[in-house]
Amino acid sequence: MILAPVFTFFESLIKPFKDYQAATPPTTVRGFFTHFLRQVWPVFAVLLVVGLLFTLTEVMVFQYIARVIDILTHADPAQLWALHGREFIIMLLVLGVLSPALLGLHSLILQQAITSNFPTLIRWQSHRHVVRQSLSFFSNDFAGRVASKVVDTASALRNTLVTLCDTFLYVIVYFTSAIVLFFAADPRLILPVIIWMALYVLMCLRFVPKLSKASEEGSEARSSLVGRVVDSYTNIQTVKLFANTHREDDYVREALDFNGKKWQAQQRLITTLDIGVAVLNASLLISTGILAVWLWRDGAISVGAIALVGALTQRLLNMSGWVMFQVTSLFENIGTVQNGMETISHPHTVIDAAQAADLVVTRGEIRFEDVQFGYGDSGRPALNGINLTIAPGEKIGLVGPSGAGKSTLVNLFLRLYDLTGGRILIDGQDIATVTQESLRSHIGMVTQDTSLLHRSIRDNIGYAKPGASDAEIMEAAARAHAASFIPALVDSKGRTGLEAHVGERGVKLSGGQRQRVAIARVLLKNAPMLVLDEATSALDSEVEAAIQDSLIDLMTGKTVIAIAHRLSTIARMDRLVVMDGGRIVEVGTHGELIAAGGLYARLWARQTGGFIAEDVAVKSLELSEHD
């Protein structure tokens, strides 16, 4: 394709994935726009200049028309080319060469450089900021709503800047040209235009603020609608199991109705504005027409001037509707940007220290020193004065009733939240002073609610080790007893085995299959510290027994923190830490805690019906010997 090199050049003017100084986007509209515009301002500056030149050539057309009519009215045909040939050639060059060239250049800058690349840059940087938010950020919003704002805000920001460049450029050039050309023909011709412009501006001032507010409310309603729809689709299994499709209909219908009413309010404003503009335009057309004919009758203006007034007035009228549409679109986009800013510009709450270093794990010792933590503004601490030292390679089990603080302690260890007080150290390094990425890279975790990526089995297991070979992935799968079902997997597109996609959150796999894939992923990661949060909860007894050896293998040589409500699965740990009410109330081996007759003994008795399985104690000893 002959234009391919040209397209490539202009497409390279904005590099969406260039290196940049990451920062929280400003929370003001002007600051938010400036934050992204300053990265590409030269491209927009050239767009403005080219647009200005092209608009001036358009205005020259009307002047040429008037000039040609006057020449043809008075010139001798025999002398026409001799007297005006050079002028006609210049006109032809402007109209036939310069104008198309400027239009083509404007289109290349707008379509190739700005239209796709600029929103991509905004989305990329917005996504990189949002994805680094804390866990609580995502817990307090719909995932679909957040994603919608990241995507829609970029388009709206681009459209706003392009509209500002084009619309106000046309407005300034055409309105100024109309005043100048009308004044040159006869000063009295500018009176209807000035009155029309004044009324047009007053109408804009009255309706534009209302449109801005209505657009912002409409954008918020649309984001909420998307969030509800995505929430229903994401949890479709729950909807089906509880036979609540009609309830979901009502849930989404409520959002649709609210969204529809917000947009109806906006459309009412637009229609009212359209009617007002139509009345103003009709008044301008009639008044300038009557005045021009009257002035021509008195010999004050020429026929060419009448043609100029008629053509330019018609252009102004056509443009007024376009400008009003653009202004409406402008404030609709600004409303979308304002709505998106609330999410995108949210500052990070869990951040790396200014001089954060990478965590270096040499032994794997973990120390919790007077750890304090509370969620939000509840005032009640979730953890209160936790002091615990886990020796390198030691395996501890966290035990306690629901709400005791077990998962909270693990989340703090992973630094998904920041402590209220105290500190957590790994090999003497405060985790608040190391990078989050390096911290989590040294910790393997299998959670109770295993969520897989909507990607292939290979991608899900290999997520723990980028660049891992298929042999390494299958070895990890075999150790997790997942290799038996992987070859038989087939997705909706016919992909099989490692290539098969698992569906959103892994819904195409059974709970046990998901858990075994998750265990394989952690096996492949081979981190020196391991967290098991109900790691075998989704497995039936037979499968759980089958992978016990794999779990023992996984834990060998690692510092382990295991949470389980099924006490038989962690009774064999080196030590058990019993928590209640955000505090540690007991510490010891299974046998020691049973003998103490405290909370752990009561929990154990409740689960075993008062009988203690002797084989658990035996296995506990076997595990100690194995280590």
N, C-alpha and C positions, 0 to 999 in steps of 0.2 A: 504493500500500500504506500503510495507516494507521500501521504501526509503522516505516516507513522513516526518518522524522526521528529517532526514538528510537535505531534501530540506528546511524544516522550519527553521532549524538552520542557514543555509547559507543565506536564504532570510531575516533573521533578522539582518544580519551583518551591513546593511545600512538601517537606518530608515529615510524614505523620509520626514516625517512630524514632525521630532524632533524639540525641541525648539532651536532657533538660534538667534544670534544678527543681527537683520535686518540692512542692510547697502546698499548703492548704489554700485552695482558691478563696478569694475575698468574698465577704458576705454581702457586699453592696452591689447593686446592679452595674454601676459604672466600673467599679473595681473588678467585677467578675468578667465583664466584656474586655476590659483592658488587659487582664491577666493572659487571655488567649490571643487577643489582637496584636499585642506587642511582639509576639513571636513570628508574625507573618505580615506585619504592617507594610513592608515595601511592596508586596504583591497588591494589596488593596490600594496603595498610593498610585501605582501604575494603572490599576483599573479605573480609578477616579480620573486621571489625566486623559486616558484613552476615551472614557465615556464622555468627558467634557468636549473633546475635539469632535467626536462623532455627533453629539447633540448640536454643536455649532454648525456642522455641515448640514444637518437637517433644517436648521433655521435659515441657512443660506438658500435652501431650495425655495422657500416662500419669497425671499427677496428676489431671487432669480426670476420667479414667475411674474412678479410685478414688473421687473425690468424688461423681460421679453415682451410682455403685453404692450408696454409703453413704446418699445422700439418698433414693434410690428404696426402699431397704430399710426406712427408718424414717419417711419423711414421709407425711402424710395427703394422698391424691390431691387432695382438694378445696382444700387450702391450698398445693399444690405451687407454682403460679405466683406466688401472692402472696408466698410466703416466699423463693422462689429464682429468680424470673423475671429479676431484674437480673443475677444471677450467670450464668444461662444465656445471656443476651444477650451478656455480655462474652466467654463461652466461644466463642459463635458468631462474634463479630467477630474474635477471635484466630485461630480455626481457618479461618474462611471468607474473611477479608479480609487480616489482617496476615501470616499464614503464606504464602499464595500471592504476596503482594506482595514479601515478602522473598526468596522463592524466585526470582521473576522478576527482581528486581534482582541477585541473586547470579548468575543465569545470564547476564544482560546483561554484567556486569562480566567474568565468566569467559570466555564465548564470544566476545563482540564486541570487548572491549578487550584481553584477554590471549592467548587461544588462537592467533590468527593473527598479530597485530601484534608481540607480544613475540618469538617466534622469528624473525620477519622482521628485526627490529632486530638480534638477535644474529647472524644470518647475514650481514646487510649489513656490520656492523662487522667480523666475523671475516673475511669475504671481502676487504674493503678492506685488512686487515692482511696476509692471506696472499698476495694478488696482488702485494704490494710486496716480497715476499721476493726474495732474490738468485737468480740462475740455478742456483747449486749446490744450493739448497734443493729445487727441483723436480727436479733431476737425481738426487737421492738417494731419491726416493719415487715410488710409483705416483700418477699424476694422479687416477685414480678413487678411490684410498684417501684422498687429501687432500680431494677434493670430498665424499666420504662423511662424513668427520669434520666438515666445516664444516656440512653439512646436519643430520646426526644429533645433533650436540652441542647445537644450538639447541633441538630438540624435547625432548631429555632434560633440559636445564636448566629449561625451562618446566614439564615434567611433575613434576620434583623439587619446585619451589617450590609448585606447585598442590597436590601431594600433602601436602607439609608443612602448608600452610594448612588443608586440609580434614581430613586424617587426625588430626592432633594436636588440632585444635579439637574434633572429635567425641569423641576419646578423653578429653580433659580434661573436657568438659562432661558426657558420659554417665557416665563413671566417678565423677566428683564427685557428680553428681546421684543416682546409684544409692546411694552411701554415705550422702548426706544423707537421701534419702527412706526408705531402709531403716532408717536409724537412728531417724528420726522415728516409723516404724511400730513398731519394736522393735529395740533395739541389738543383740540377738542375731542379727538377720538379716544384719548386715554381715560376720559371721565367714566364711561360705563365700565371699563376694565378695572379701574381703581375701586369703584363701588362694589363690583362683583367680587374682587379679591378680598375686600374688607369683610363682606358678608360671609364669604367662604371660610376665611380664617376664624371668624366668630363661631361659625357652625362647628369647625374642627375643635376649637377650644371648649365648646359645650359638650360635644359627644365623645371626644377622644379619651378623656379621663374615665368616663363611664365604660367605654369599650375596654380600656386597660384593666379595670377591676373585674369586669365580666369575663374577660379572657383568662385572667389568673384563676378565677373561681372555676371556669370551665376546664382548665388544664388540671387543676387539683381533682376535680370530679372524674376526669378521664383516667388519671393515674390510680385513683381509688377503685374505679371500675376494673381496670386491668389487674390490680392486686387481688380483687375478689374472684375474678374469673380464674386467674392462675392458681389461687388458693384452692378452689374447687377441683381443678384439674390435677393439681399436685397430690391432693388427698382423695383421689377418686375411689381408692379401695375402701376407705372409711365411709364415703358417701354410699357406695354400693352395699357394704355390709350392714349398714344401719337403715337401708331402704329409704334414704332421705333425698332422693333426686328432686322431689317436689319442694322440699325445704331449701335446697340449693337454688332451685328456680326462683323462689321468693327472695333469697339472699342476693342473687345477681340482678333480679328484676328491680329490686329497690335501688341498687346502684345505677342501673340503666335509666330508671325513671328520674333519679336525681341528676344524672349526667345530662339527660335529655332536656330537663327543665332549665339547667344552667345554659345550655347552648341555645335554647329557645329565647331566653332573655337576651342573649347576645345578638341573635338574629333579628329580634325586634328593633334593637338599636340600629343595626345595619340598614334595615328596611326604611326606618324613619330617616336616616341619614341620606339614603339613596333618593327618597322622595324630595327632601330638601334641596339636594344638589340638582335634581332634574328641574325644579322650579327656578333655581338661580340660573342655570344654564339657558333655559328658554328665555329668561329675561335679558341675559347678556346678548344672545343671538338676535333677538328682536330689536333691542335698543341700538346695538352697533350697526345693524343693517339699515335701520331707518336713518340714523345719523349720517352714515356714509353716503347714502343716496341723496340726502338733503345737501350735504357738502359738495357732492359732485354736481348737483343741479345748479349750485351757486358758483361753480367753477373753482372751488377751493382745493379739490383733489382730482387726480387723474383716474382713468379706468383701471390702470395697473394698481393704483392704491386701493381701489375698491376690491380688486381680486386679492391683494395682499391681506386686507382687513378680513375679508370673508374666509380665506383659507386659514389664516392664523387663528381667527376666532373659533372656527370649527375644530382646529387642532387643540386649542385650549379647552374646549368643551369636552372633546373625547378624552383628553388627558385628565380632566378634573375627575371624571368617573374612575379612571385608572388610578389616579393618585389617592382617591378616597378608598379604593379597594386595597391599595398598597398600605395606606395608613392603618386600615383595619387589620390587615395581615400583620403589619409591623407590631401593633400592640397585642395581637393574639400571640405572636412569637415572644414578645417581651414578657407576657404573662406566663408563658411556658418556661422561659428562662428563670423567672423569679421563683416559680414553683420548684423547678429542678435544683436551684441553688440551695434550698433548704436541706436537701439531702447531700448533694455533691460537696458543698462547702463546709460540711460538718467536720470540725477538727477531730483528729485522732485522740483517743483517750488513753490508749496504751502505746507509748512510743519508746523508741530506743534512746538511751542517754546520749548526750552530745558526743562523747568520746567512747561510745560503746565498742568493746572489743569482741572478738569471736570467743565463744566458750571453748576451753580446752579441758577435755575429760581424760584424766590419767588413771584414776582409781574408781570413781563412781560413788563417792561418799555424798550423802544428801543430809543437810541439816535444816530443820525448821526452828527458827529462834523467835519465840514470843510472837507468833504470827497472828495478826488481827485482820478481820475483813468483815465488811457489811455491804449488802446489795442496796444501791440507790439511797433513797432518803427514808427508808423504813425505820432507821434508828436502832433496830435490833441486830446485833452482830451475828453473822453466820458462823464465824470462827472467833474464839476468844482465848488468846494465850496458848497457842499450840507450840509445844517444845518437843522435838523428836529428832533423833539422830539415827540415820540408816547407814550401816557400815557398808563399805564396798563389797558388792556381790551378795549382800544380804537380801532375803526375800521376806517382805512383810505383807500381811493381809490387813486391810482396813475393814472393820466390822462395826455395825451399829444399826439402829433403826432408821427408817426413812427420815430424811431431814437432819440427820446427825452432823452433816458437814463433810462426808467422805468425798463426794464428787467435787465439792467446792475446793477442798484441799488439793485435789489432783489438778483442777483448773488453774489454781494459783501456781502450782508447781510448773505447769506448762506456760505460765504467764499469759493466760487468756484474759486475766484481769490483773490489776495492780493491787498490791496489799494496802490496807489501811494503816497497818503498823507492823513492826518487826521486819524480818528478812528471811530469805531462803537462800542457802548456799549449796553449790555443787563443787566439791573439791576446793572449798574455801573461796569460791568466786560467787559474789552476790548476783543472782540472776537479773536483778534490775540494772546491772552495769554491763551486761553482755547483750549482743544482738538477739532479737527474738528468733531470727532464722537459724542462727547457730545453736541456740538453746534447743529448739524443737528438732533440729536435725540429729541430736544426740539422744532423743527419746522416741522409742517405739510405743505405739498405743493401739490397743484393740478395744473398741467401745461396745456398749450394750446395744445401742441403736446404730447398727452399721449402715452407713450411707455410701454407696458407690457412685462414681461418676458415670454419666450417661455416655460411656465410651466402651471400647473393646475390653475383653478380659485382659489382653496384653497390656493395655494402657493402665488398667486399674491395678494390676499387680506390680507392673513396672514403674508405677508412680513413685514408689519408694526409692528407686534407683534409676535415674535417667540414663539411658544408654545400655540398660541390662539386656543381655542376649536372651533369645527364646529358651536356650538351655537352662540359664539361670532362673528364668521365670518358671519354667516347668519343674525345676528342682524344688523351688519354694512351694509350688502348688502341690507337689507330691508329698512333701513334708507336712503340709497342712491337710492332707487327705482330700485335696480338691482336684487332683489330676484325673480321678475316676469319672467325673461328670463333665469336665471341660470339653473333651473331644466330641461329645454328643450335642453340644449347644448349637442351636441354629436361630438366627434372628430373622426379623421380617424381610430383610433384604437378601437373605440367603447366605449370609456370612456365617462361618462355622468355627468351632474351636476357639483359639486365641483371638480370632478376628471378630467373633460374635459380640454384639453390643448388648449391654445388660439392662438398658432402659433407665428412665429417670430414677435416681436413688437406688438403682439395682432391682427394680420391681419385677423383672423377668426371671429372677432367681428366687429360690426358696430362702427362708430365713437362715437355714443351716448352710446353704451354698454361699450366701452373702458373707456369713461369718467366716467360713473357711477361706474365701478369697481375701478377706480382710486380714486373717492370720497369716496367709501366704505373703501378703504385702509387707507385714511387719517382719516376717522371717527374712525376706529379701533385704529389708532395710538394715537389719543386724546392728541396731543401735546399742550402746553400752548400758542404757537404762531403759526399763520396760514398765509400762503401765497397762494393767489388765482391768478394765471396768466391765464386770459381768461378761467376760470374754467368751464364755461358753453358754450364755443364757439362751441363745437361739438354737442350740443343738439338742437333739434328743439324746437320751441316755446312751444308746448304742454308739452314736457318732462321737459323743463327748468322750466316752471311754476309749474310742479308737484314736483320738488325737491327744490324749493325755501325754503319751510319750513325746509327741511333737512339742507340746507346751513345755514339758520338762527340758527338752533339748533347747527350746527357744530361751528358757530362763537361765540356762547354764552359763555361769561366768558373768551374769548381768545383775545389776541392782534392780530389784523388782518391787513395785507397789501394786497389789492386787485388791480389787474391791469385789465383793460377792455377797449377795443376800443368802445364797445357798451355801451355808457354812461348810458343808462337806468338801467343797471345791477348794477352800483355802485353809482348812484345818492343818494341812501339812506344811504351811509356811514356817520359816525360821521363827518368826515372832508374829503375834497378832496384836493389832492396836485397836482397842475398842473405843468408839467415839459416841458421844451423846450430847445433844444441845450445844454443839460447836466446841466441845472440849474433849480431851483425851481422858477417859475415866479408868481404863485398864490397859496394861501392857504385859504380855507374856506368851509362852507357848500354849498350844491347845490344852495340854495336860494341866499346866499351871493354872490356867483360867478356869478350867472345869473344877479343879480342886478349890479355887478361891470362892466359888459359889456366888459370883457377882452377876453383872448384866450379861456377860457372854454366856455363862452357864445357863441362865434363864432362856436366852435366845436359842441356845443349843437344845435344851430340853423341849422347847416349844416345837422346834423343827423335827426332832427325832422321836417325839412322843414319849420322852423320858428315858429312852434307851440310847446309849452311846455305842456307835459302831466301832468295834474293836479294830477292824481292819484299817480304819482311818489313822489310828495311832501307829499301826504298823507301817503304813505307807509314808507317814510323816518321818519315821526313822529311816525308811528306805531312801526318801528324798534327800535327807541330810547326808546319808552316806554317799549318795550319787554325786552330790555337790562337793 
